[in-house]
Amino acid sequence: MEVERAEPVGGGGAAAGAGEGPDGAAGADRGRGGDPALVPLLRSADPAAQESAATALLNLSLAEANRAAIAGAPGGIKGLVHALRTGTAAAKQNAACALLSLAMAEEHRAAVGASGAVPALVALMVGGSSRGKKDALTALYKLCALRRNKERAPGGDSRGSEAIVAAGGVGALVEAVEDGPARGRELAVHALLQLCADCPQNRALLVREGAIPPLVALSQSAAASARVKHKAEKLLGYLREQRQEGVEATATP
């Protein structure tokens, strides 16, 4: 499943330099990789400086050659997570996009998932702008796609899926299936499949969150693609199994 290219919003100063050059968004800075001078600014108390740093690093991350330098810079990924948690709306969105850009490379997904990004992305998905919600949802989908991020701690001692649950992410994903745009519904179904494939507890939670009616509607929608319908039907199969197991457990003396 392809993920759309991230696009920066807002920003000036440092961000402006990152967008110059004949080769596109990251052209002028492509040779410098992940500029280490930008990373400390992600924790700046000046909102404008923080936003500019997040925007510049997003621009840099759009060039595949720069991603390893950004991910490997001391405090690079965690600095983006800090901006995602504390920044302006534009800083949060651009930090989410930068993390998504890094997570496009499988070798960086575990580091992003272990950095505390999951709860911050869930918070953006719950309370962000429509664009911010879309970016957060896309990033969560990419992180869920790596099995290790479902089992490994965002902070080192808890499962990534538990972080999503604890932050209210399951309910937010169900809401995206019910009310989101077509692309958001597709990503939400994919993410929920990843969370529920091997976890009866998450399946039970999904049933309690009222996921079955919107999934049925999606599986029968004339506007949905065959792929999305198939995924919705597969997820419904998991939930029906879970509900049947619950009925049998209740009936057992």
MARBA-3410 file (N, C-alpha, C, O; in Angstrom, 1 decimal):
253
0.8,-1.2,0.0,0.0,0.0,0.0,0.9,1.2,0.0,1.7,1.4,0.9 ~ 0.7,2.1,-1.0,1.5,3.3,-1.1,1.0,4.4,-0.1,-0.2,4.5,0.1 ~ 1.9,5.2,0.3,1.6,6.3,1.2,1.9,7.6,0.5,3.0,7.7,-0.1 ~ 1.1,8.6,0.6,1.3,9.9,-0.1,2.5,10.6,0.4,2.9,10.5,1.6 ~ 3.2,11.3,-0.4,4.3,12.1,-0.1,3.9,13.3,0.9,2.9,13.9,0.7
4.7,13.4,2.0,4.4,14.5,2.9,4.7,15.8,2.3,5.6,16.0,1.6 ~ 3.9,16.8,2.7,4.1,18.2,2.3,4.1,19.1,3.5,3.3,19.0,4.4 ~ 5.2,20.0,3.6,5.2,20.9,4.7,4.2,22.0,4.7,3.7,22.3,3.6 ~ 3.9,22.5,5.9,3.0,23.7,5.9,3.7,24.7,6.8,4.5,24.4,7.7 ~ 3.4,26.0,6.5,3.9,27.1,7.3,5.4,27.1,7.3,6.1,26.6,6.4
5.9,27.8,8.3,7.4,27.8,8.5,8.1,28.9,7.7,7.6,29.3,6.6 ~ 9.1,29.4,8.2,10.0,30.4,7.5,11.4,30.2,8.0,11.7,29.2,8.7 ~ 12.2,31.2,7.8,13.5,31.2,8.4,14.3,30.0,7.9,14.6,29.8,6.7 ~ 14.6,29.1,8.8,15.3,27.9,8.5,14.6,27.0,7.5,15.3,26.4,6.6 ~ 13.3,27.1,7.5,12.5,26.3,6.5,12.7,26.8,5.1,12.7,26.0,4.2
12.9,28.1,5.0,13.0,28.7,3.7,14.2,28.2,3.0,14.2,27.9,1.8 ~ 15.3,28.1,3.7,16.6,27.6,3.1,16.5,26.2,2.7,17.1,25.8,1.7 ~ 15.6,25.4,3.4,15.5,24.0,3.1,14.7,23.8,1.8,14.8,22.7,1.2 ~ 14.0,24.8,1.3,13.2,24.6,0.2,13.8,25.1,-1.1,13.1,25.0,-2.1 ~ 15.0,25.6,-1.1,15.5,26.2,-2.3,16.3,25.1,-3.1,16.6,24.1,-2.6
16.5,25.5,-4.3,17.4,24.6,-5.1,16.6,24.0,-6.3,15.4,23.9,-6.2 ~ 17.4,23.6,-7.3,16.7,23.1,-8.5,16.1,21.7,-8.4,15.3,21.3,-9.2 ~ 16.4,21.0,-7.3,15.9,19.6,-7.2,14.7,19.5,-6.4,14.3,18.4,-6.0 ~ 14.0,20.6,-6.0,12.8,20.5,-5.2,13.0,20.8,-3.8,13.9,21.6,-3.4 ~ 12.1,20.3,-2.9,12.0,20.7,-1.5,13.3,20.7,-0.8,13.6,21.6,0.0
14.1,19.7,-1.0,15.3,19.5,-0.2,16.5,19.8,-1.0,17.6,19.5,-0.5 ~ 16.4,20.4,-2.1,17.5,20.6,-3.0,18.7,21.3,-2.4,19.8,20.7,-2.5 ~ 18.5,22.4,-1.8,19.7,23.2,-1.4,20.4,22.5,-0.3,21.6,22.7,-0.1 ~ 19.7,21.7,0.6,20.3,21.1,1.7,20.7,19.7,1.5,21.2,19.0,2.4 ~ 20.4,19.2,0.3,20.6,17.7,0.1,22.0,17.3,0.4,22.2,16.2,1.0
23.0,18.1,0.1,24.3,17.7,0.4,24.7,17.7,1.8,25.7,17.0,2.2 ~ 23.9,18.4,2.7,24.3,18.5,4.1,23.7,17.4,4.9,24.0,17.3,6.1 ~ 22.7,16.7,4.3,22.0,15.7,5.1,21.2,16.3,6.2,20.6,17.3,6.0 ~ 21.1,15.6,7.3,20.4,16.2,8.4,21.2,17.2,9.2,22.0,16.8,10.0 ~ 21.0,18.5,8.9,21.8,19.5,9.5,21.8,19.4,11.0,20.7,19.6,11.6
22.9,19.2,11.7,22.8,19.0,13.1,22.5,20.3,13.9,22.0,20.2,15.0 ~ 22.7,21.4,13.2,22.3,22.7,13.9,20.8,22.9,14.1,20.4,23.6,14.9 ~ 20.0,22.1,13.3,18.6,22.2,13.4,18.0,21.5,14.6,17.0,21.9,15.1 ~ 18.7,20.4,14.9,18.1,19.5,15.9,17.9,20.1,17.3,16.8,20.0,17.8 ~ 18.8,20.9,17.8,18.5,21.6,19.1,17.4,22.5,19.0,16.7,22.8,20.1
17.1,23.1,17.9,16.0,24.1,17.7,14.6,23.4,17.9,13.6,24.0,18.1 ~ 14.6,22.1,17.7,13.3,21.4,17.9,12.9,21.5,19.4,11.7,21.3,19.7 ~ 13.8,21.8,20.3,13.4,21.9,21.7,13.5,23.4,22.2,13.5,23.7,23.3 ~ 13.5,24.3,21.2,13.6,25.7,21.5,12.3,26.2,22.2,11.2,25.7,21.9 ~ 12.5,27.1,23.1,11.3,27.7,23.8,10.6,28.7,22.9,9.5,29.2,23.2
11.3,29.1,21.8,10.7,30.0,20.8,9.9,29.2,19.8,10.4,28.5,19.0 ~ 8.5,29.4,19.8,7.7,28.6,18.9,8.0,28.7,17.5,8.0,27.7,16.7 ~ 8.4,29.9,17.0,8.7,30.1,15.6,10.0,29.4,15.2,10.1,28.8,14.1 ~ 11.0,29.4,16.1,12.2,28.7,15.8,12.0,27.2,15.8,12.5,26.5,14.9 ~ 11.2,26.7,16.7,10.9,25.3,16.7,10.1,24.9,15.5,10.4,23.8,14.9
9.2,25.7,15.1,8.4,25.4,13.9,9.3,25.4,12.6,9.1,24.5,11.8 ~ 10.2,26.4,12.5,11.1,26.4,11.4,12.0,25.2,11.3,12.2,24.7,10.2 ~ 12.5,24.8,12.5,13.4,23.6,12.5,12.6,22.3,12.1,13.1,21.5,11.3 ~ 11.4,22.2,12.6,10.6,21.0,12.2,10.3,21.1,10.7,10.3,20.0,10.0 ~ 10.0,22.2,10.1,9.7,22.4,8.7,11.0,22.1,7.9,10.9,21.4,6.9
12.1,22.6,8.3,13.3,22.4,7.6,13.7,20.9,7.6,14.1,20.4,6.5 ~ 13.6,20.2,8.7,13.9,18.8,8.8,12.9,18.0,8.0,13.3,17.0,7.4 ~ 11.7,18.4,7.9,10.8,17.7,7.0,11.2,17.8,5.6,11.3,16.9,4.8 ~ 11.5,19.1,5.2,12.0,19.3,3.8,13.2,18.4,3.5,13.3,17.8,2.4 ~ 14.2,18.4,4.4,15.4,17.5,4.3,15.0,16.1,4.2,15.6,15.3,3.4
14.1,15.6,5.0,13.7,14.2,5.0,13.0,13.7,3.8,13.0,12.5,3.5 ~ 12.6,14.6,2.9,11.9,14.2,1.7,12.9,13.6,0.7,12.5,12.9,-0.2 ~ 14.2,13.9,0.9,15.3,13.3,0.1,15.7,12.1,0.8,16.2,12.1,2.0 ~ 15.6,10.9,0.2,15.9,9.6,0.8,17.3,9.6,1.4,17.6,9.0,2.4 ~ 18.2,10.3,0.7,19.6,10.3,1.1,19.9,10.9,2.4,20.9,10.7,3.1
18.9,11.8,2.8,19.1,12.5,4.1,18.5,11.8,5.3,18.9,12.2,6.4 ~ 17.7,10.8,5.1,17.0,10.2,6.2,17.9,9.6,7.3,17.6,9.7,8.5 ~ 18.9,8.9,6.8,19.8,8.2,7.8,20.5,9.2,8.7,20.7,9.0,9.9 ~ 20.9,10.4,8.1,21.6,11.4,8.9,20.7,12.0,9.9,21.1,12.2,11.0 ~ 19.4,12.2,9.5,18.5,12.8,10.5,18.2,11.8,11.6,18.2,12.1,12.8
17.9,10.5,11.2,17.6,9.5,12.2,18.8,9.2,13.1,18.6,8.9,14.3 ~ 20.0,9.3,12.6,21.2,9.1,13.4,21.7,10.2,14.2,22.6,10.1,15.0 ~ 21.2,11.4,13.9,21.7,12.6,14.6,21.3,12.5,16.1,20.1,12.2,16.4 ~ 22.2,12.8,17.0,21.8,12.7,18.5,20.6,13.6,18.8,20.6,14.8,18.5 ~ 19.5,13.0,19.3,18.3,13.7,19.6,17.5,14.1,18.4,16.5,14.8,18.6
17.8,13.5,17.3,17.0,13.9,16.1,15.6,13.4,16.1,14.7,14.3,16.0 ~ 15.4,12.1,16.3,14.0,11.6,16.3,13.3,12.1,17.5,12.1,12.5,17.4 ~ 13.9,12.0,18.7,13.2,12.5,19.9,13.0,14.0,19.9,12.0,14.4,20.5 ~ 13.8,14.7,19.2,13.5,16.1,19.1,12.2,16.4,18.2,11.4,17.3,18.5 ~ 12.1,15.6,17.2,10.9,15.7,16.4,9.6,15.3,17.2,8.6,15.9,17.1
9.8,14.3,18.0,8.7,13.9,18.9,8.3,15.0,19.9,7.2,15.2,20.2 ~ 9.4,15.7,20.4,9.1,16.8,21.3,8.4,17.9,20.6,7.4,18.4,21.2 ~ 8.7,18.2,19.4,8.0,19.2,18.6,6.6,18.8,18.3,5.6,19.6,18.3 ~ 6.4,17.5,18.1,5.1,16.9,17.9,4.2,17.1,19.1,3.0,17.3,19.0 ~ 4.8,17.0,20.3,4.0,17.1,21.5,3.8,18.5,21.9,2.7,18.8,22.4
4.7,19.4,21.7,4.7,20.7,22.3,4.6,21.9,21.3,4.4,23.0,21.8 ~ 4.7,21.7,20.1,4.8,22.8,19.1,3.5,23.4,18.7,2.4,23.1,19.2 ~ 3.6,24.4,17.8,2.4,25.0,17.2,1.7,24.0,16.3,2.3,22.9,16.1 ~ 0.6,24.3,15.8,-0.2,23.4,15.0,0.7,23.0,13.8,0.7,21.8,13.4 ~ 1.3,24.0,13.2,2.2,23.7,12.0,3.4,22.9,12.4,3.8,22.0,11.6
4.0,23.2,13.5,5.2,22.4,14.0,4.8,20.9,14.2,5.5,20.0,13.8 ~ 3.6,20.7,14.9,3.2,19.4,15.1,3.0,18.6,13.8,3.4,17.5,13.7 ~ 2.3,19.3,12.9,2.0,18.6,11.6,3.3,18.3,10.9,3.4,17.2,10.3 ~ 4.2,19.2,10.8,5.4,19.0,10.1,6.3,18.0,10.8,7.1,17.2,10.1 ~ 6.3,18.0,12.1,7.1,17.0,12.8,6.5,15.6,12.5,7.2,14.6,12.3
5.2,15.5,12.5,4.5,14.2,12.2,4.9,13.8,10.8,5.2,12.6,10.5 ~ 4.9,14.7,9.8,5.3,14.4,8.5,6.8,14.0,8.4,7.1,13.0,7.6 ~ 7.6,14.6,9.1,9.0,14.2,9.1,9.2,12.8,9.7,10.0,12.0,9.1 ~ 8.5,12.5,10.8,8.6,11.2,11.3,8.0,10.1,10.3,8.6,9.0,10.2 ~ 7.0,10.5,9.6,6.4,9.6,8.6,7.5,9.4,7.5,7.7,8.3,7.1
8.1,10.5,7.1,9.1,10.4,6.1,10.3,9.4,6.5,10.8,8.6,5.7 ~ 10.7,9.5,7.8,11.7,8.6,8.3,11.2,7.2,8.3,12.0,6.3,8.0 ~ 10.0,7.0,8.7,9.4,5.7,8.8,9.2,5.0,7.5,8.9,3.8,7.4 ~ 9.2,5.8,6.4,9.1,5.2,5.1,10.3,4.2,4.8,10.1,3.3,4.1 ~ 11.4,4.4,5.5,12.5,3.5,5.4,12.4,2.5,6.6,12.4,2.9,7.7
12.3,1.2,6.2,12.0,0.2,7.3,13.1,0.2,8.4,12.8,-0.1,9.5 ~ 14.3,0.6,8.0,15.4,0.5,9.0,15.3,1.6,10.1,15.9,1.5,11.1 ~ 14.4,2.6,9.8,14.2,3.6,10.8,12.9,3.5,11.6,12.8,4.2,12.6 ~ 12.1,2.6,11.2,10.7,2.5,11.9,10.8,2.1,13.3,10.1,2.6,14.2 ~ 11.7,1.1,13.6,11.8,0.7,15.0,12.3,1.9,15.9,11.8,2.0,17.0
13.2,2.7,15.4,13.7,3.8,16.2,12.6,4.8,16.4,12.5,5.4,17.5 ~ 11.8,5.1,15.4,10.7,6.0,15.5,9.6,5.5,16.5,9.1,6.2,17.4 ~ 9.3,4.2,16.4,8.4,3.6,17.3,8.9,3.5,18.7,8.0,3.5,19.6 ~ 10.2,3.5,18.9,10.7,3.4,20.3,11.0,4.7,20.9,11.5,4.8,22.0 ~ 10.6,5.8,20.2,11.0,7.1,20.6,9.9,7.8,21.4,10.1,9.0,21.9
8.7,7.2,21.6,7.6,7.8,22.2,6.7,8.5,21.2,5.8,9.3,21.6 ~ 6.9,8.2,19.9,6.1,8.9,18.8,4.6,8.5,18.8,3.8,9.2,18.5 ~ 4.4,7.2,19.2,3.0,6.7,19.1,2.0,7.5,19.8,1.0,7.9,19.2 ~ 2.2,7.7,21.2,1.1,8.4,21.9,1.0,9.9,21.4,-0.1,10.4,21.4 ~ 2.1,10.5,20.9,2.0,11.8,20.4,1.3,11.9,19.1,0.5,12.8,18.8
1.5,10.9,18.3,0.7,10.8,17.0,-0.7,10.5,17.2,-1.6,11.1,16.5 ~ -1.1,9.7,18.2,-2.5,9.5,18.6,-3.1,10.8,19.0,-4.2,11.1,18.7 ~ -2.4,11.5,19.9,-2.9,12.8,20.4,-3.2,13.7,19.2,-4.2,14.4,19.2 ~ -2.3,13.8,18.2,-2.6,14.6,17.0,-3.7,14.1,16.2,-4.5,14.9,15.7 ~ -3.9,12.8,16.1,-5.0,12.2,15.4,-6.3,12.5,16.1,-7.3,12.7,15.4
-6.3,12.6,17.4,-7.5,12.9,18.1,-7.9,14.4,18.1,-9.0,14.8,17.9 ~ -6.8,15.2,18.3,-7.1,16.7,18.5,-6.6,17.6,17.4,-6.7,18.8,17.6 ~ -6.0,17.1,16.4,-5.3,18.0,15.4,-6.3,18.5,14.3,-7.5,18.2,14.3 ~ -5.8,19.3,13.4,-6.5,19.7,12.3,-6.8,18.6,11.3,-6.3,17.5,11.5 ~ -7.7,18.8,10.4,-8.0,17.7,9.4,-6.7,17.1,8.7,-6.6,15.9,8.6
-5.8,18.1,8.4,-4.6,17.6,7.7,-3.7,17.0,8.7,-3.0,16.0,8.4 ~ -3.6,17.5,10.0,-2.8,16.9,11.0,-3.3,15.5,11.3,-2.5,14.6,11.5 ~ -4.6,15.3,11.4,-5.2,14.0,11.7,-4.8,13.0,10.6,-4.4,11.9,10.9 ~ -4.8,13.5,9.3,-4.4,12.6,8.2,-3.0,12.2,8.3,-2.6,11.0,8.1 ~ -2.1,13.2,8.6,-0.7,12.9,8.7,-0.4,11.9,9.8,0.4,11.0,9.7
-1.0,12.2,11.0,-0.8,11.3,12.1,-1.3,9.9,11.8,-0.6,8.9,12.2 ~ -2.4,9.8,11.2,-3.0,8.5,10.9,-2.1,7.7,9.9,-1.9,6.5,10.1 ~ -1.5,8.4,8.9,-0.6,7.8,8.0,0.6,7.3,8.7,1.1,6.2,8.4 ~ 1.2,8.1,9.6,2.4,7.7,10.3,2.1,6.5,11.2,2.9,5.6,11.2 ~ 1.0,6.5,11.9,0.6,5.3,12.7,0.5,4.1,11.9,0.9,3.0,12.3
-0.1,4.2,10.7,-0.2,3.1,9.8,1.2,2.5,9.5,1.4,1.3,9.5 ~ 2.1,3.4,9.1,3.4,2.9,8.8,4.1,2.2,9.9,4.8,1.2,9.8 ~ 3.9,2.8,11.1,4.6,2.2,12.3,3.9,0.9,12.7,4.6,0.0,13.1 ~ 2.6,0.8,12.5,1.9,-0.5,12.8,2.3,-1.6,11.8,2.3,-2.8,12.2 ~ 2.8,-1.2,10.7,3.2,-2.2,9.6,4.4,-2.9,10.0,4.7,-4.0,9.5
5.2,-2.4,11.0,6.4,-3.1,11.4,6.0,-3.9,12.7,5.7,-3.2,13.7 ~ 6.0,-5.2,12.7,5.6,-6.0,13.8,6.3,-5.6,15.1,5.7,-5.6,16.2 ~ 7.6,-5.3,15.0,8.3,-5.0,16.2,7.7,-3.8,17.0,7.8,-3.7,18.2 ~ 7.1,-2.8,16.2,6.5,-1.7,16.9,5.3,-2.0,17.6,4.8,-1.1,18.4 ~ 4.6,-3.1,17.4,3.5,-3.5,18.1,3.9,-4.2,19.4,3.1,-4.2,20.4
5.1,-4.7,19.4,5.6,-5.5,20.6,6.6,-4.7,21.4,6.8,-5.0,22.6 ~ 7.2,-3.7,20.8,8.3,-3.0,21.4,7.8,-1.7,22.1,6.8,-1.1,21.6 ~ 8.5,-1.4,23.1,8.0,-0.2,23.9,8.3,1.1,23.1,9.4,1.3,22.6 ~ 7.4,2.0,23.1,7.7,3.4,22.6,8.7,4.0,23.6,9.6,4.7,23.2 ~ 8.6,3.6,24.9,9.5,4.1,25.9,10.5,3.1,26.4,11.3,3.3,27.3
10.4,1.9,25.9,11.2,0.8,26.3,10.6,-0.2,27.1,11.2,-1.3,27.4 ~ 9.4,0.0,27.7,8.8,-1.0,28.6,7.4,-1.3,28.4,6.7,-1.9,29.3 ~ 6.8,-0.9,27.3,5.4,-1.2,27.0,5.2,-1.4,25.5,5.9,-0.9,24.7 ~ 4.2,-2.2,25.2,3.9,-2.5,23.8,3.4,-1.2,23.1,2.7,-0.4,23.6 ~ 3.8,-1.1,21.8,3.3,0.0,21.0,1.8,0.0,20.9,1.2,1.1,20.9
1.2,-1.2,20.7,-0.2,-1.2,20.7,-0.9,-0.8,21.9,-1.9,-0.1,21.9 ~ -0.2,-1.0,23.1,-0.8,-0.6,24.4,-0.7,1.0,24.4,-1.6,1.6,25.0 ~ 0.3,1.6,23.8,0.4,3.0,23.8,-0.7,3.6,23.0,-1.3,4.6,23.4 ~ -1.1,3.0,21.9,-2.2,3.4,21.1,-3.5,3.3,21.8,-4.3,4.2,21.8 ~ -3.7,2.2,22.5,-4.9,2.0,23.3,-5.0,3.0,24.4,-6.0,3.6,24.6
-3.9,3.2,25.2,-3.9,4.1,26.3,-4.2,5.5,25.9,-4.7,6.3,26.7 ~ -3.8,5.9,24.7,-4.0,7.3,24.3,-5.3,7.5,23.6,-5.6,8.6,23.1 ~ -6.2,6.5,23.6,-7.5,6.6,23.0,-7.5,6.4,21.5,-8.4,6.8,20.8 ~ -6.4,5.8,21.0,-6.2,5.6,19.6,-7.2,4.7,18.9,-7.6,4.9,17.8 ~ -7.7,3.7,19.6,-8.6,2.7,19.0,-9.9,3.4,18.7,-10.5,3.3,17.6
-10.4,4.2,19.6,-11.7,4.9,19.4,-11.5,5.9,18.3,-12.4,6.1,17.5 ~ -10.3,6.6,18.2,-10.1,7.6,17.1,-10.0,6.9,15.8,-10.5,7.4,14.8 ~ -9.4,5.7,15.7,-9.4,4.9,14.5,-10.8,4.5,14.1,-11.1,4.5,12.9 ~ -11.6,4.1,15.0,-13.0,3.7,14.7,-13.7,4.9,14.1,-14.5,4.8,13.2 ~ -13.5,6.1,14.7,-14.1,7.3,14.3,-13.7,7.6,12.8,-14.5,8.1,12.0
-12.4,7.4,12.5,-11.9,7.6,11.2,-12.6,6.7,10.2,-12.9,7.1,9.1 ~ -12.8,5.4,10.6,-13.5,4.5,9.7,-15.0,5.0,9.5,-15.5,4.8,8.3 ~ -15.6,5.5,10.5,-17.0,5.9,10.4,-17.2,7.2,9.6,-18.1,7.4,8.8 ~ -16.3,8.2,9.9,-16.6,9.6,9.5,-15.4,10.2,8.6,-15.6,11.3,8.1 ~ -14.3,9.5,8.5,-13.2,10.1,7.7,-13.4,10.0,6.2,-14.3,9.4,5.7
-12.5,10.7,5.5,-12.5,10.7,4.1,-12.1,9.3,3.6,-11.6,8.4,4.4 ~ -12.2,9.0,2.3,-11.9,7.7,1.8,-10.5,7.2,2.2,-10.3,6.0,2.6 ~ -9.6,8.1,2.0,-8.2,7.7,2.3,-8.0,7.4,3.8,-7.3,6.4,4.2 ~ -8.6,8.2,4.6,-8.5,8.0,6.1,-9.1,6.7,6.5,-8.6,6.0,7.4 ~ -10.3,6.4,5.9,-10.9,5.1,6.2,-10.0,3.9,5.9,-9.9,3.0,6.6
-9.4,4.0,4.7,-8.5,2.9,4.3,-7.4,2.7,5.3,-7.1,1.6,5.7 ~ -6.7,3.8,5.6,-5.6,3.8,6.5,-6.0,3.3,7.9,-5.3,2.5,8.6 ~ -7.2,3.7,8.4,-7.7,3.3,9.7,-7.9,1.8,9.7,-7.6,1.1,10.7 ~ -8.6,1.3,8.7,-8.8,-0.2,8.6,-7.5,-0.9,8.6,-7.4,-2.0,9.3 ~ -6.5,-0.5,7.9,-5.2,-1.1,7.9,-4.6,-1.1,9.3,-4.1,-2.2,9.7
-4.6,0.0,9.9,-4.0,0.1,11.2,-4.7,-0.8,12.2,-4.1,-1.4,13.1 ~ -6.1,-0.8,12.2,-6.8,-1.7,13.1,-6.6,-3.1,12.9,-6.5,-3.9,13.8 ~ -6.4,-3.5,11.6,-6.0,-4.9,11.3,-4.7,-5.3,12.0,-4.6,-6.3,12.5 ~ -3.8,-4.4,11.9,-2.5,-4.6,12.5,-2.6,-4.8,14.0,-1.9,-5.7,14.6 ~ -3.4,-3.9,14.6,-3.5,-4.0,16.1,-4.3,-5.2,16.5,-4.0,-5.7,17.6
-5.2,-5.7,15.7,-6.1,-6.8,16.2,-5.7,-8.2,15.7,-6.3,-9.1,16.2 ~ -4.8,-8.3,14.8,-4.5,-9.6,14.2,-4.1,-10.6,15.2,-4.6,-11.8,15.1 ~ -3.3,-10.3,16.2,-2.9,-11.2,17.2,-3.2,-10.8,18.6,-2.6,-11.3,19.5 ~ -4.2,-10.0,18.8,-4.5,-9.5,20.1,-6.0,-9.6,20.4,-6.7,-8.7,20.0 ~ -6.5,-10.6,21.1,-7.9,-10.7,21.5,-8.4,-9.5,22.3,-9.5,-9.1,22.2
-7.5,-9.0,23.1,-7.9,-7.8,24.0,-8.3,-6.6,23.1,-9.2,-5.9,23.4 ~ -7.5,-6.4,22.1,-7.8,-5.3,21.2,-9.0,-5.5,20.4,-9.8,-4.6,20.1 ~ -9.3,-6.8,20.0,-10.5,-7.1,19.3,-11.7,-6.8,20.2,-12.7,-6.3,19.7 ~ -11.6,-7.2,21.4,-12.7,-7.0,22.4,-12.9,-5.5,22.5,-14.1,-5.0,22.6 ~ -11.9,-4.7,22.6,-12.0,-3.3,22.8,-12.6,-2.7,21.5,-13.5,-1.8,21.6
-12.3,-3.2,20.4,-12.8,-2.7,19.1,-14.4,-2.9,19.1,-15.1,-2.1,18.6 ~ -14.8,-4.1,19.6,-16.2,-4.4,19.6,-16.9,-3.4,20.6,-18.0,-2.8,20.3 ~ -16.3,-3.1,21.7,-16.9,-2.2,22.7,-16.9,-0.8,22.2,-17.8,0.0,22.6 ~ -16.0,-0.4,21.3,-15.9,0.9,20.7,-17.0,1.1,19.6,-17.1,2.2,19.0 ~ -17.7,0.0,19.3,-18.8,0.1,18.3,-18.3,0.1,16.9,-18.8,0.7,16.0
-17.2,-0.7,16.6,-16.6,-0.7,15.3,-17.4,-1.5,14.3,-17.3,-1.3,13.1 ~ -18.2,-2.5,14.7,-18.9,-3.4,13.8,-19.8,-2.6,12.8,-19.7,-2.9,11.6 ~ -20.7,-1.7,13.3,-21.6,-1.1,12.3,-20.9,-0.3,11.2,-21.2,-0.4,10.0 ~ -19.9,0.6,11.6,-19.2,1.3,10.5,-18.4,0.4,9.6,-18.2,0.6,8.4 ~ -17.9,-0.7,10.1,-17.1,-1.7,9.3,-18.1,-2.4,8.3,-17.8,-2.6,7.1
-19.3,-2.7,8.8,-20.3,-3.4,7.9,-20.7,-2.4,6.8,-20.7,-2.8,5.6 ~ -20.9,-1.1,7.2,-21.2,-0.1,6.2,-20.1,0.0,5.1,-20.4,0.2,3.9 ~ -18.9,0.0,5.6,-17.8,0.2,4.7,-17.6,-1.0,3.8,-17.4,-0.9,2.6 ~ -17.9,-2.2,4.3,-17.7,-3.4,3.5,-18.8,-3.5,2.4,-18.7,-4.2,1.4 ~ -19.9,-2.7,2.6,-21.0,-2.8,1.7,-21.1,-1.5,0.8,-22.0,-1.4,0.0
-20.2,-0.6,1.0,-20.2,0.7,0.4,-19.9,0.6,-1.1,-18.9,0.0,-1.5 ~ -20.7,1.2,-2.0,-20.4,1.2,-3.4,-19.3,2.1,-3.7,-18.6,1.9,-4.8 ~ -19.0,3.0,-2.9,-17.9,4.0,-3.1,-16.5,3.4,-2.7,-15.5,4.0,-3.1 ~ -16.5,2.4,-1.9,-15.2,1.9,-1.4,-14.6,0.9,-2.4,-15.3,0.3,-3.2 ~ -13.3,0.9,-2.4,-12.5,0.0,-3.3,-12.7,-1.4,-2.9,-13.0,-1.7,-1.7
-12.4,-2.3,-3.8,-12.5,-3.8,-3.5,-11.5,-4.1,-2.4,-11.7,-5.0,-1.5 ~ -10.3,-3.5,-2.4,-9.3,-3.7,-1.4,-9.7,-3.3,0.0,-9.6,-4.1,1.0 ~ -10.3,-2.1,0.1,-10.8,-1.7,1.4,-11.9,-2.6,1.9,-12.0,-2.9,3.1 ~ -12.9,-3.0,1.0,-13.9,-3.8,1.4,-13.4,-5.2,1.9,-13.9,-5.7,2.9 ~ -12.4,-5.7,1.3,-11.8,-7.0,1.7,-11.2,-6.8,3.1,-11.4,-7.7,3.9
-10.5,-5.7,3.3,-9.9,-5.5,4.6,-10.9,-5.3,5.7,-10.8,-5.8,6.8 ~ -12.0,-4.6,5.4,-13.1,-4.4,6.4,-13.7,-5.8,6.7,-14.0,-6.0,7.9 ~ -13.9,-6.6,5.7,-14.5,-7.9,5.9,-13.6,-8.8,6.8,-14.1,-9.5,7.6 ~ -12.3,-8.7,6.5,-11.4,-9.5,7.3,-11.4,-9.0,8.8,-11.4,-9.9,9.7 ~ -11.4,-7.7,9.0,-11.5,-7.2,10.3,-12.8,-7.6,11.0,-12.8,-8.0,12.2
-13.9,-7.6,10.3,-15.2,-8.0,10.8,-15.1,-9.5,11.2,-15.7,-9.9,12.2 ~ -14.4,-10.3,10.4,-14.3,-11.7,10.8,-13.6,-11.9,12.1,-14.0,-12.7,12.9 ~ -12.5,-11.1,12.4,-11.9,-11.1,13.7,-12.8,-10.8,14.8,-12.9,-11.4,15.8 ~ -13.6,-9.7,14.6,-14.5,-9.2,15.6,-15.7,-10.2,15.9,-16.1,-10.3,17.0 ~ -16.1,-10.8,14.9,-17.2,-11.8,15.1,-16.7,-13.0,15.8,-17.4,-13.5,16.7
-15.5,-13.4,15.5,-14.9,-14.5,16.3,-14.7,-14.1,17.7,-15.0,-14.9,18.6 ~ -14.3,-12.9,18.0,-14.1,-12.4,19.3,-15.5,-12.4,20.1,-15.5,-12.8,21.2 ~ -16.5,-11.9,19.4,-17.8,-11.8,20.1,-18.4,-13.2,20.3,-19.0,-13.4,21.4 ~ -18.2,-14.1,19.4,-18.6,-15.5,19.6,-17.9,-16.2,20.7,-18.5,-16.9,21.5 ~ -16.6,-15.9,20.8,-15.8,-16.5,21.9,-16.3,-16.0,23.3,-16.4,-16.7,24.3
-16.7,-14.7,23.3,-17.2,-14.1,24.5,-18.6,-14.7,24.9,-18.8,-14.9,26.1 ~ -19.4,-15.0,23.9,-20.7,-15.6,24.2,-20.5,-17.0,24.7,-21.2,-17.4,25.7 ~ -19.6,-17.7,24.1,-19.3,-19.1,24.6,-18.8,-19.1,26.0,-19.1,-20.0,26.8 ~ -17.9,-18.2,26.3,-17.3,-18.1,27.6,-18.3,-17.8,28.7,-18.3,-18.3,29.8 ~ -19.3,-16.9,28.3,-20.3,-16.6,29.2,-21.3,-17.8,29.5,-21.8,-18.0,30.6
-21.5,-18.6,28.4,-22.4,-19.7,28.5,-21.8,-20.9,29.2,-22.5,-21.8,29.7 ~ -20.5,-20.9,29.3,-19.8,-22.1,30.0,-20.0,-22.0,31.5,-19.7,-21.0,32.1 ~ -20.6,-23.1,32.1,-20.8,-23.1,33.6,-19.5,-23.1,34.3,-19.5,-23.1,35.6
END
